[in-house]
Amino acid sequence: MADSRVGVWRERLVAVLSLLTSFALAPVSLVPAALLAVMVGALSSTTVEVVRGTTPADWRLLLLSAATLGSVPVATLLARLGVHIHKRRAGALFGIVETTVPAGDGTLRLLRGIGFVVGRDAWAAVGHTTVIGLAGLLFGGLAVLLIAYGAGGVIGGIGALAATLLTSGSVQVTGMALVVAVLVAGPPLVVAGLWVAPWLVRLDFAVMRRTLFDSPQVRVRRRLWELSDTRSRMVDAAEAERRRIERDLHDGAQQRLLSLTLTLARARAKFDRDPEQARELVEEAQREARAVMAELREVARGLHPKVLTDHGLDAALPVAAGRCPVPVRLEVHLDERPSPRAEGVAYYVVCEALTNVAKHAQASAVTVRAERIRRRRDDLLRITVIDNGRGGADPQSGTGLHGLSDRVEAVDGELFIHSPPGEGTVLTADIPWRA
């Protein structure tokens, strides 16, 4: 318990340091907007004076106009630098790493340079740094006010009381009451500042994330990049799946069909001379034909099982669970069938997840849950696969989890993996109900 309390207060101190950093960076973040505001204000004031006739139209108006135009690239470049700094800070503090679109879209280099300085993204950077700077002043300033005022009041009150006693040897009642009030109010203010610091950090993080990573244009750009990346991996996965099917057909069904053809040819040659042996060869050919049918069913089962098309997940998931060597508990709560595409993705997720559990998890039990999550707009088909294995699953390690993520994201779904080492793995796929 003592270690837990120490950890909580350590977290609060780290939150205070984060807020102090935001407070210190806030004035710098406001420089681009302030520079533009000062230059535009000065130009507007001079223009109004010239129009009214109170100031002659001399070189000052021309100079201010040139300075205002010159301040635009300075402000936008400073804003872009500020956005870069805040993104690096967000990555260091909160682990947010932005996926960016690669440069080089065929536009002329000169036009790209002009767009970099005065384009839409440049002006958006000015707005982003302004919003983040105001948020840093507000949230960081509140923490600084509470902690600095409380701690400063205590230290100042003790110093004032000691100085008064040393110089005069007595303290007036009014002064004593003021010092006592400061001393009493100081510690609660410090505690209040430490207490609200994590909440202020969350608010600061929300503003930073919404501004830098979740603005409409950033979301569209990130989505385009994700779709491009996912499409490339899906093409590779489809090609690998095609080669697997081709290999399975060549090594299995094709060889059996060749053997079946040879057996039938031998039986036809034996019909006249040895009918009994011909009958045995025909029976052997029948067995080969049944084996070929079973082989083809196994290949087709990995694509889209007929039971899923005819009866949905309620009937298909038990089939997938029955092929898993680890005991599987099914919990299916679906009042109706989702779209065929959502069912196909869900079935693929369950099959691939169970395969990963059997190969890597070293688990003794698995729970598969399928449920409908109702939302105001679009409902979700949520697939949850829980095992009690060794954990430590990493989607970036080249396992089937990367392919699962691509398959889910291809229908605008989301895949979440919680896999602490030694504590099992929880895989959750949220698939749009009408995907």
N, C-alpha and C positions, 0 to 999 in steps of 0.2 A: 504493500500500500504506500509506503514511504517513497519507494522508487517511482511509483505511478504519479504521485503528487509532484515529485521533483520534475518528472518528465512533462507534466502539464504546465508547470510554471516556466520550464525551459522553453516550451513551445510558445508561451505567451511572450517571453522575452525576445524570441526570434521574430515573432509577429511585430513587436514594437520596433525592432531594427528594420524590418521591411517597410513599415510605415514611415520611419524616419528617412529611409532612402527615397521613398515616393515623395515625401515632403521636400527633400533637398533637390530632387530632379524636377519638381513642379515648375519653379521659375524658369529653368532652362527650357522646359517644354512649351512654355508660353511665349518664348522669345519670337518665334516666327509670326504668330498672330499679332503680338504687340508691335513688331516692326512694321507690318503691313498697316495696322491701325494708325500708328503714328504718322507714317508717310501719307496715307490717304487723308487723314485728318488735316495735316498741314497743307496738302494740296487743295483740299476742299475749302479750307479757310482762306487761303490766298486767292483762290478763284472767286469766291464770294466777294472779297474786298475789291478785286479788280472789276467785277461786274457792277458793284455799287459805285465805283468811282473813287473810293477812299484811298486806293493804292494804285499808282500808275502801273500799266502793264509792261514792266521792265524785265530784266534778265532773271529775276527771282522766280517768276512763274515757270519759265522755261527750265530753270535749274531744278526746281521742285518736281516738275513733270519727269525729267530725266532720272532724278533720284528715285522717284516712286517706281518707275518702270525697272530701274536697276535693282530695287529692293525685292522685286518679285522673285527672280531666280535665287537670290540669297535666302529668302524666307522659305521657298519650297525645298531647296537643298538642305537647309537646316532642319526642316520638318521631316524630310526623308531620313536624315541621320538620326533624328529623335525617334522615329518609328523603328529604325533598325536597333537602336539601343534598347528600347522598350521590349522588342521581340526577343532580343538576347536575354534580357532580364526575366521575361516570362518563361523562357526555356530553362534558365538556371534555377528559378524559384519554384515553378509549377510544372515543369516538364513538358511544356507545350512546344512542339516543333512543327513549324508550318511546312506543308508540302507546296512548293512553288512550281509554277509553269516554266519550263525551260525557255530561254530567250531564243531569238532568231526565228521570227514568224514570216520572214520574207520581206518585211518593211525596210525601206532604205535607212541606212545608219543615221543620216542627218535627221530624218523625220523621227526616228526613235529617240534621238538625243533631245530634240525639241519637246517631244511628248514627255520625256523623263523630267524636264524642267518645268514645263507649264501645262502638262496634260492633266487628265482627270485624276490619275493616281497621285500626282503631285499636290493638287489642291485637296484631295482627300487626306493626304498626309498632314497638311496644315490643320484640318479639322480634327483629325485623330489626336495629334499632339496637344491641341487645345483642350479637348475633352479630358484626356488623361492628366494634363497638368492641373485642371480645375479639380478633378477628383483627388489628385495627390494633395493639393492644398487643403481640401475639405477633410478627407479622412486622416491624412498624416497630421494636419494641423490640430484636429480634435485630440488625437493621442498625445501630441506634444503639449498641448494646452493642459490636459489633465495631469500628465505625469510631471512635466516641468513646473507647473504651478504648484502642484502638491508638494513635490520634493523641494522646490525653491522656497515655498512658504515655510516649511519646517526648518530648513537650514537658516533662512533669513530670520525667522522668529527666534530661534535659539541664539543666533548672533546678536540680534537687537536686544534680547533680554540680558545676555552676558555683558554687552557693552554698557547698557544702562546701569547695571549693578556695579560694574567696575568704576564707572565715572562718578555717579551720584550716590550710589549705595542704597537708593530707594526707587521704587517704581510706582507711578501713579496708577490709580484704579482703572482709569480708562485705557491706558496703555497696556496694563496687565490683561485686561479683558480682551483687547485686540490680539495680543500675542497668543493668549490661550486659545482664542478662536482659530487663529491661523494654525497653531500646532495641532489642534483637534481635527480641523478640516483637511490638513495635508495628507496624512496617511490614507484616509478613505478615497481621496482623489487619485492617489497613486495606484491603489488597488483597483479602482474603477477603470483607470486607464489601461492597466494590465488585463483586466477582465474583458473589456470590449475590444481589445486589440485584435484577437482572431476574427471577430465579426467584421471589423473594419477592413482587415486584410481580404476577407471573402468578398466584400463589396468592391474593394479596389481591384481584385482579380476579375470579378464579374464585368466591371467597366472595361478593363483592359482586354478581356477576351471578346466581349461584344464589339469593341471598337476595332481591334486589330485583326481578329481571326473570324468573327461571325458577322461582319458587315455584309450587305447583299452582294457587292461586287467581289469580295473575297470569297464568299461561299460559292458563287458561280464559278470563279476561277479555280478554286480548289476542287469543286465537283467535276469540272472539265478534265482536270489533271487526273483525278481519281478514276474517272471513266476511261480515259486513255490508257492509264496503267492497267486497270482491271481488264480492259478489252484485250490488251496484249497478252496478259497472263491467261485469259480465258481461251484465246486462240491457241496458245501453247498447250493448255490443258486438253483442249479438244483434239489437237494433233496427237498428243500422248495417248488419249483415250482411243483414237482411231487406230493407232499402232498396236495398242493392247488388244483391241477386238480382232484386228487382222492377225495378230500372233496367236490368239486363242483359237480362231477359226482354222488357221493353217496347221497348228500343232495338234489340235483336237478333232474338230468336226470334219475338216478336210481329209485328214488321214483315215478317219473312220469311214467316210463316204467312199474313199478309194478302196479300202478293204472290202466294203459292202459290194462295190462294183465287181471286184475280182471274184468274190464269193458267188455272186449271181452268175457270172460268166462260167465258173467251174460247174455250178449246178446245171446250167443249160447244156453243157457238154456231156454231163452224166445222165441226162434224162433217158436216153435210149439204151445205153449200155448197162447202167447201174442205177435204177430208180431209187433204191433204198439210200444209197449215198447221196444222191441228188436231193432227196427229201431232207437228209441231215444238213446238207449245205444250205437249203432254203431256210430251215429253222435257225441255223447260225446267222444267216442274213437278217432274219427278223430280229434276233437279239442285237445285232449291230445297228439296225435301224432304230430300235428303242434307245440304245446308248447314244446314237447321234441326236435323237430328239431331246434326250436329257441334257446333252452337252449344249445344244442350242438354247435350251431354256435357261441354263446357267449363264450363258452369255447375255441373253436378252434381259435376264433378271437384274443385271447390273445397269441396264439402261432405263427402263421404265416398266415395272412389273404390271401385268394385266390386272392383278387384284387391286392395285392402287387406282387404275383407271375405272374399274367397275364399282368398287366398294369404298374407296377413300382410305384415309389414314387409319380409321378404326380397324380395318381388316389388314392393311399392309404393314403397320408397325409390328404386330405380333410375328409376322413372317420374318421381318428383319431381326427382331429380337431372338427368334428361334435359331438363327444362324450364328449368333454370337456365343463363343465358348464361355463367357462370363455370365453368371445369372443376372437377368435383366428384369426389373420391375417396371411395368407400364402404368402410366396414369394419363388417360386420354379423356379430356373434358371438352368436347366440341358439340355444340348444339346443332350445327349444320356444317356442310362441307365448304371449305374456302375455294378459291379459284384453282383450276387445274395446275397452273404454273406455281402457285404457292404450295400446293400439295407435293409437286415434284421436287421443289427446292427443299421442303421440310423432310421428305423421305431421304433425299440425298444427304442432308445434314446428319440425320440419325444414323444412316448406314456408315458414313465416313467416320462419325464420332465413335461408334461402336467398334469399328475396325481399329481406330487409334487406341482405344482403351485396351483391346485385346493384344495389340502389339507392344504398346509402350507403357501403359499405366500400372501394370502389375496389381490390378484391382481384384477384389473378391466379390463385388456387387456393384451394379449400375442401376440408376433410376432414370427413366425417360419419361418426361412429362410434356404433353401437348395440350395447350389451352388457348382459349380466345380471350384477348385483352381488348375490352371495349374502350374506345376513346371518342372524343367529341367529333372528330373528323373521320379518320379512317381507323378501322379496327386492325389489330395485329394478331397474327398466328405466332404464338411464342412456343418455341421448342427449347426444352431444358434437359441437358444430359449431365448427370451427377455421378461421379465415381469416387470410391474411397481409396484410390491408388496413391502413388508416390508424389503426384503433383509435379510442379515445375514445367508445365507445358508452355512453350514459347512459340507464338505464331510466326516469328521471324527466323526460326531455326531451320526452315526448309521442310517442315512436316506437312501433313495434309491439312493442317489448320489454315495455312495460307490459301489453299484452294477452297476451303469452306468459306472463308471471308470473301473471296472473289465471287463465289456463287451467290452468296446472300446479298452482297452489295450490288450485284447485277440487276436485282429486282427492287433496289432502293431499300433494302433491309439493313439491319445492323447485327453484328456479331460481337458478343462480349465473352471474355475468358477470364476467370478468376482461378488461379492455379498456384497457390503458395506451396513451396516445397514441403513434402511430407504431410500435406493436408488434403490431398485429393484435388479434383478439378471440377469446376462448374462451368459448363459451356451453355450460353444462352443465345439463341437466334431469334430476333424479332423480324418477322416477315410480313409485309403488307397483306391483309386479308384478301384484297382484290388485286394482287400483283399480276 
